[in-house]
């Protein structure tokens, strides 16, 4: 949620588990109605982290979309985890604004954390999550 209690936008993703490949597959489809970060809008990207790990093997991010408050990503990320291990993880998803090419600074647009349950993995086709907990 934003400081004033408003929703910072929505993210559309698919979470599935491939039994044949023993992989957790997360596809980030798009974001909608993101909060503007400047007069030019935002340069958003989505960052994924599978908790409790905070290592590189459980981190992924999409490409940055320039000046777009409704970006389309359609990027798939595979994580090599057993089904049992996958169900014990939580997805920490953040939408960030890439402030400038020369800066390492990243501005948080919104964030949501969700448990990866059996229901999420097998029935989350085109599941939409609201981006919450926005900070300024």
C-alpha positions as CSV (number, residue, x, y, z in Angstrom):
1,X,0.0,0.0,0.0
2,X,1.1,3.5,-0.6
3,X,1.5,6.0,2.3
4,X,-2.0,7.2,1.7
5,X,-3.4,3.6,1.5
6,X,-3.7,3.5,-2.2
7,X,-2.7,0.5,-4.4
8,X,0.5,1.1,-6.3
9,X,-0.6,-1.0,-9.4
10,X,-1.0,-4.6,-10.4
11,X,1.3,-7.3,-11.7
12,X,0.1,-10.2,-13.8
13,X,2.1,-13.4,-13.4
14,X,1.9,-17.2,-13.8
15,X,3.4,-19.5,-11.2
16,X,3.7,-23.2,-12.2
17,X,5.8,-26.2,-11.4
18,X,7.0,-28.6,-14.1
19,X,7.2,-32.1,-12.7
20,X,9.0,-33.3,-15.9
21,X,11.8,-30.8,-15.5
22,X,11.7,-30.5,-11.6
23,X,11.5,-26.7,-12.0
24,X,9.5,-23.9,-10.6
25,X,8.5,-21.6,-13.5
26,X,7.4,-18.0,-12.9
27,X,6.3,-15.9,-15.9
28,X,6.0,-12.1,-15.4
29,X,3.4,-11.0,-18.0
30,X,2.8,-7.3,-17.3
31,X,2.1,-4.5,-14.9
32,X,-0.9,-2.2,-15.0
33,X,-1.6,1.3,-13.5
34,X,1.8,1.8,-11.9
35,X,2.4,4.9,-9.9
36,X,4.3,7.6,-11.8
37,X,7.7,8.4,-10.4
38,X,8.4,11.6,-12.3
39,X,7.0,13.8,-15.0
40,X,8.2,11.2,-17.5
41,X,6.3,8.3,-15.7
42,X,8.6,5.5,-14.8
43,X,11.2,3.1,-16.1
44,X,10.0,-0.1,-14.3
45,X,11.3,-3.5,-14.0
46,X,10.2,-6.5,-11.8
47,X,12.6,-8.1,-9.3
48,X,11.9,-11.6,-8.0
49,X,13.4,-13.2,-4.9
50,X,12.5,-16.7,-3.5
51,X,12.7,-16.5,0.2
52,X,14.2,-17.6,2.6
53,X,17.3,-17.5,0.3
54,X,18.8,-14.2,-0.7
55,X,21.5,-15.6,-3.0
56,X,21.9,-15.1,-6.7
57,X,20.4,-18.5,-7.5
58,X,17.0,-17.4,-6.2
59,X,17.1,-13.8,-7.6
60,X,15.9,-12.7,-11.1
61,X,14.8,-9.5,-12.7
62,X,13.1,-8.5,-15.9
63,X,14.4,-6.0,-18.5
64,X,13.6,-2.3,-17.8
65,X,10.8,-0.8,-19.8
66,X,11.3,2.9,-20.5
67,X,8.6,5.5,-19.7
68,X,5.9,2.9,-19.3
69,X,3.3,2.7,-16.5
70,X,1.6,-0.4,-18.2
71,X,4.7,-2.4,-19.2
72,X,4.5,-5.8,-21.0
73,X,7.3,-8.1,-20.0
74,X,6.4,-11.7,-20.9
75,X,9.6,-13.1,-19.4
76,X,9.9,-16.6,-17.9
77,X,12.2,-17.5,-15.1
78,X,13.0,-21.0,-14.1
79,X,14.2,-22.1,-10.7
80,X,15.6,-25.6,-10.1
81,X,13.9,-26.7,-6.9
82,X,12.1,-29.9,-5.9
83,X,8.3,-29.7,-5.6
84,X,8.6,-30.0,-1.8
85,X,11.3,-27.3,-1.6
86,X,9.2,-25.0,-3.9
87,X,6.2,-25.2,-1.6
88,X,8.3,-24.0,1.3
89,X,9.3,-20.8,-0.4
90,X,7.8,-17.4,-0.5
91,X,7.9,-15.1,-3.6
92,X,9.1,-11.6,-2.8
93,X,8.2,-9.5,-5.8
94,X,9.1,-5.8,-6.2
95,X,8.4,-3.4,-9.0
96,X,11.2,-0.8,-9.1
97,X,12.0,2.3,-11.1
98,X,15.4,2.4,-12.8
99,X,16.2,6.0,-11.9
100,X,19.0,6.6,-14.4
101,X,21.6,4.8,-16.5
102,X,24.5,6.3,-14.6
103,X,23.0,5.7,-11.1
104,X,22.7,2.5,-9.1
105,X,19.8,4.0,-7.3
106,X,16.5,2.1,-7.6
107,X,13.1,3.6,-6.5
108,X,10.6,1.1,-5.1
109,X,7.2,1.5,-6.8
110,X,5.5,-1.4,-5.1
111,X,6.0,-4.8,-3.4
112,X,4.1,-8.0,-2.6
113,X,5.1,-11.2,-0.9
114,X,3.2,-14.5,-1.4
115,X,3.6,-18.1,-0.2
116,X,4.1,-20.7,-3.0
117,X,1.5,-23.2,-2.1
118,X,0.3,-26.2,-4.1
119,X,-2.8,-24.2,-5.0
120,X,-0.7,-21.2,-6.3
121,X,1.6,-23.5,-8.3
122,X,-1.1,-25.5,-10.1
123,X,-4.0,-23.1,-10.4
124,X,-2.4,-19.7,-10.9
125,X,-2.8,-19.3,-14.6
126,X,-3.1,-15.6,-15.4
127,X,-3.4,-14.9,-11.7
128,X,-3.2,-11.2,-10.8
129,X,-1.7,-9.9,-7.6
130,X,-2.0,-6.3,-6.4
131,X,1.3,-4.6,-5.8
132,X,1.1,-3.4,-2.2
133,X,3.3,-1.8,0.5
134,X,4.5,1.0,-1.6
135,X,7.1,3.3,-0.1
136,X,8.2,6.8,-1.2
